[in-house]
Amino acid sequence: MSGINDFDPNSVGLTSNNIFGLPFTESEAALVLLPVPWEVTVSYRTGTARGPENIFNAAMQVDLFDPDVVDGWKKGFYMLPIDSDIKTKSDYLRQCAELIISCMVDGGDVSENEQLSEKLKEINEGGKVLHDWVYNEITTRLKNGKKVGVVGGDHSTPLGCIKALADFHGDFGILQIDAHADLRIAYEGFTYSHASIMYNVLQQVPQMKSLVQVGIRDYCDEELEMIQQSNGRITTFFDRDIKARQYEGETWKAICDEVIAALPQKVYISFDIDGLDPKLCPNTGTPVPGGFEAEQIFYLFRLLRASGRELIGFDLNEVSSGNMSGDGIDSITGARVLFKLCNMMVA
């Protein structure tokens, strides 16, 4: 392997190497990460399109020893180059989306405005192009025998990845760490809204048999009704209920055991950083009070692995520094969550 014989895991991370300062090429790595710099439909604050590059930079500060998966990095992790065309398209369509959202917030009707209606159509077509691109990129790596993960971007970004994994693996379940249910139907008119990712998965990916949501604390009546009428396809562990159970003496382990029991043998993890306590991700697009410490979720991951379930892929999204420097706690938290997910994939 290129440079591995001379690589010192205890030394400074070299920016001339790849993610986490590791000296692997794509062909050498067991796990390939697809960065998706996309934030067209975010509802509140922008910045997550720069998440992949900010995480990459912060990842140079992550020590490579993980007591849960010792020497997991030796299997090789590689992040693909950020596609400048995708980022440019995201920036342009985001400007269009802001005009549409502004019109709606002011009480306007987008359908009565020909120019905005055309922009809405362009955004929805752009979302389809993005998800087809992700599908093809992930499918190529799966055919090459790679494990895969997506680094967003907003939470709309992994739909193509989930579809590709469904075609490759067959039936599976999703473990969603999130503050939001993401079950909106074309939220704000955007078919591929970040707030509609799990609705789109439910509609478009029949192989996804069980969606298990953890930490949900911001949702609407329509989403709650969808959960209640899902005939068990959606199991939601609301943040409020988790906290109440803990206040009354139940252990986090007992709750984690229930979460895992609701999942099938093959599992995909969808990790929205806003599932954590917002002190760890203060610049994420839609922060919500409550949530978890990172170590609580890492403990859940340890139990998931101990259960013998197979992790088939993951996404990490909504990481934003809130500025262009990327040197805040958000990027550092994102890099450490990503390292844990990478190690889980190759364990």
N, C-alpha and C positions, 0 to 999 in steps of 0.2 A: 504494500500500500504506500502511496506517495507520502513520504515524510513521517509515517507512523513510527518507524524505528528510531527516529531522532526526536520524537514528540515527548515533551515533559508535561504531564497532566498537572503538575504542581507549580508550573511557571505561569507567567502572564499570558492572557489570551491574545493571540496574534490576529490582527485584523486582516492579514494576508491569507489566513485560513478561512474556514466557513463558520457556520453557526456554532456558538460556544467555543470558538477558537480551535475547532477540531480540523485535522488535516486530511479529511476525506473528500474524494470526488463523488459525483453522483453514482457512478458505476460501482464504487467500492462500498457505499453506504447501504445499510439494511433498511433505513428509514429515510424517505424523501419528503420534505416539507414544501408545500406550494403556497407562496405568499400571494394574497389577493388584496391589493390596495384599492378597496372599493367602499364607498360610503354614500351612495346616491340618495338613499331614502331615509337617512337618519332623521329622527323627529325633533331633536332638541339641540345637541351640540355636535360639532364636527371634530375631526382629528384622527378618527380611527383608521382612515385610509393610509395614514403614516405609521400605523401600528406595526406592520411587519419590519420596516426599517428601524424603528425605534427599539423593538424587541431584539432585533439582530445586534444592534450596537450594545444594548444593556447585557446581552447574553455573554459578552466577553468577560463580564465580572462574576459569572456563576462558577463556583467551584464544582469540580467534576465528580466528587465523591457523593454518592447517594446511598444511604444505608438500606434503603428499600430494594435497590437493584444495583448491587456493587459491580462496578466496571461495565455498566450497561452501555456507556458511551463507546466502548471498544467495538460494538457492533456497527457503529458508524451512523451519524446523523448528517444530513445535507439539506440546506435550504436552497431552492432554485433562485436564480436571479429575479428581482422584481421587474415585472413587465411594464415598461414605461408607457406603452400604448393603453394598457388597462387603466393605469393611474390617470393619464390624461383624459381618457373618456369619462372616468369617474368624476374628475374635477368639473368637466363641462356639464355633464348631466346633473351634477349636484346643484349647479347654478340654476338650471331649469327647474329642478325640484323645489328650490327655495322660493321661486316665483309662484309656483302652484300652492305651496303650503301657506305662503303669505296671503294669497287670495282667499284660501279657505278660512284662515284665522280671522280675516276681516269680514267674513260672512258672505263672500262671493261664491258664485256657481261656476266652476271650471268649465262645465259643459256649454255654458253660454258665451265662453270666450274662445274664439277660433284659434288664436295663437297659443293659448295655454293648453287647449285640447290637443293640438299638434305636438306640443312639448311633452304632454303626458303620454301620448302614443310613442314618442321617441324614447322616453324613459323606460317604458315597459318592453319595447323592442330591445333596448340596450341591456336590460336585465336578462332577457332570454339569451342574448349573445354571450353575456358574461357566464351564465350558468352552463351553457353548452361548451364554452372554453374550459371551464373548470372540469366538466365531465370528461372531456377529451384528454386533458393533461393528466388527470388522475388515472383514467383507464390505461393510458400508455405506461404509466409506472407500475400499475398492477400487473399488466402483461409482462413486464420486465422482472417480475418477482419481488417488487419492492413493497414494503409497508408504507402507509401514507398518512399525512396529516395536513390540514389546511390552517394557515395563519392569516386571519382577517385583520383589517376590514370589519365591516358591520356584519350582523348576524345573518344577512341574506346569503353570504358568500358560500356556505358549504353545501347548498342544495345539489349542485352538480356532483360533488364528491360523494354525497350520500346515495345518489342515484347510481353512480359507478360502482360503489361498494355493494349495493343491493344486487346489481347485475352479476357481480363477481362472486358474492358469498351466499346469495339466497336470503332466507329469513333471518332477521336479527331484531334487536331492540336498541333504543336510544336512551342513554342516561344524560339528561339535560340539567346542567347546573346554571341557574339563571334567576334573576329577580322578576322576570316577566314570562308570561305563559307563551307569548309569540304565536297565538292562535287567531289573530285578526284575519279577516277575509279582505285581501287587497287593501290594507290600511292606507288611508288618504288617497285611494285610487291607484296605488302602486301595486301591481300584481306581485312583484318580487320584493315587497317591503321587508325590512329587517324585522318588523313586528308580525310578519306572516310566515316566517320560515317553517314553523312546525305545522301550521295549517297546510302549507304547500307539500310538506313531506307526507302528511296523512292522506292527502288527495292524490299525490303523484307516485308514491312509493309503496305499493301494496306489500312488498316484502318486509316493511317495517311493522312488526306485529305488536310492539309494546313500547310506548313512550312513557318514561318515568321521569317526572320533573321534580327537582329538589330546590327548595329555597324560594319558591314563587311568592311574591308579596305585592305585586302591582299588576292588576288585571281588571277586565271589564265584565259586565253581566254576560255578554255574548260568549266570552271565553269560558266562563264558569259553566254555562249551560252546555257548551261543547264537551267539557270534561265530564260533566255529570251524565251526558247522553252517549258517551263513547263506548258503552258496553265493555268496559274494562281495557280498551285499547290505550287509554290514557290513565295513568296513576300519578296524582299530584300530591307531593308532600309540601304543603304550604309552610312558609317560614313561621307564620303565627302559630300554627299547630305544633311544629317542631319545638319552638321555644316553650310553649305551654307544657308540653310533655316533659321537657327537661326541667322546668320550674317545679313540676310536681314529682320529680324524683326519677324519671326514666333516664337511662344512659344513652349517650350518643351511639354506642355500639348496638343497642337494641333497635334503635331507629334505622341505623345503617343496614342491619340484618334484614329489616323489612323492605328497604329500598332494593337491596340486591335480590331478594326473593321474588320481586316483581319483574325482574329482568330475565330474558331467555339466555341461552348458552352464548350466543354471539352478541357482542355489545359494541356500540359506537358511542363515544363521549362527545357531547356538544357543550363546550364550556364558554359561556358568556361571562366575562370578567366581572360584570356587575352582580353576579351571584354572590360575590364576596362582600364583606363589610366595605362601604365606600371609603373608609380611611385608607384602604389598600389600593383603591382605584378612583381617586377623587375627580379625575378628569374624564371618566368614561361618559358616553353620550347621554345616558339617562340613569344617573345614580339614584338609588332608593335606600333609605335608612333600613338597617337590619343586616341580614346576610351572615356570612361565615368568615372565620379565620381560615387562612389558606391551609393550615395544618389539619383542620377538621375535614376538609375535602380530601386531603392527602391520606388521611386515615380511612375514609370511605374507599378510596382507591386501593389501599392495602387489603381491605376486606374483600373487595371485588376480585382482586387477583387471587387471594387465598381461596375464594369460592370455586376456582377452576374455570371461571368464564373466560372466553376468548375475546380480547379487544381487537376489533377489526379496523379501527381508524378513529380519528378525532378531529375536532376543530377547536381553535382558540380565537375568540373574537372580541371586538368592542374595547380593545386596549388603546387608550389615547393619552398622550402626554399633555394635551390641551394647548400645546405650543409646538414650534418647529424644532426645539432643542432635543426633546425626547429624553431629558435627563431626570425626570420626576419619578416618584414611587411607582406610578402606573407601569412604566416600561420595565422597571426592576421586578415588580410583582409578576408581570406578564412573562418575563424571561424565565423566572423560577417555576412558574406554573407550566410553561412549555417544556422545560427540562424534565419535570416530573412526568408529564404526558409522554414524552419521547422514551423515557426509561420504561414506563409501563408498556409501551408498544413492543419493545424488544425483549421484555422480561421472559 
